[in-house]
Amino acid sequence: MDVIHKIGRRKTAVARVYLSKGKGKITVNKKDVGTYFPTATLQYKVNQPLVLTGNEKNFDINVNVYGGGATGQAEAVRLALSRAMCEVDAENRSILKPEGLLTRDPRMVERKKFGQKKARKKFQFSKR
């Protein structure tokens, strides 16, 4: 098996995942996953597709992620890993799809409009 390359996005975060046979080592931006995502919640999000498909110790994963914040980056990595798991074995799709891990979350920050303070907030209105 050669290297599988997949991309995941969330808000403004973009994650590129490179999957190869190995012992289960996950590297994010040349750091260990535990140091890059320090909280247990973020680590759980990253490992979720691997745990559900039972591939925690089968692959070495190298991730390049940029843009957005910590949660957006973790969810981008999760989407990319889910896509990679589907390419490894087509049966994984039936496991990941009901969990919603193959769906790209379309929610983005709404743009600021001119003549307004923010996207929806207006300047204070004075009648007199």
C-alpha angles and dihedrals in degrees: 000000000000127000117300114213121198135165128218128186136194124171102319096334119108122192125192113197124198112194123194136160112277149107101301102274114156118199121186116191090340092306131102114266090241093058096040094048102032099176122081091230093059092045089051090052092051094047096042098095091046094049094047092051094040095240102122095123101029104077140045108221126202115189131190111192131172139165131039127039135300097278094045090049093049091051091047089053090048092054093047092049091048090053090048092050089054090054091049092055126001091213090067088071092071089053098046100038097067089049089057094239095130095055118100106226103232097196111121134167111278114239123250114253124220116255090031135091095231137345094299105359114098132206113264112278118226118194095190 
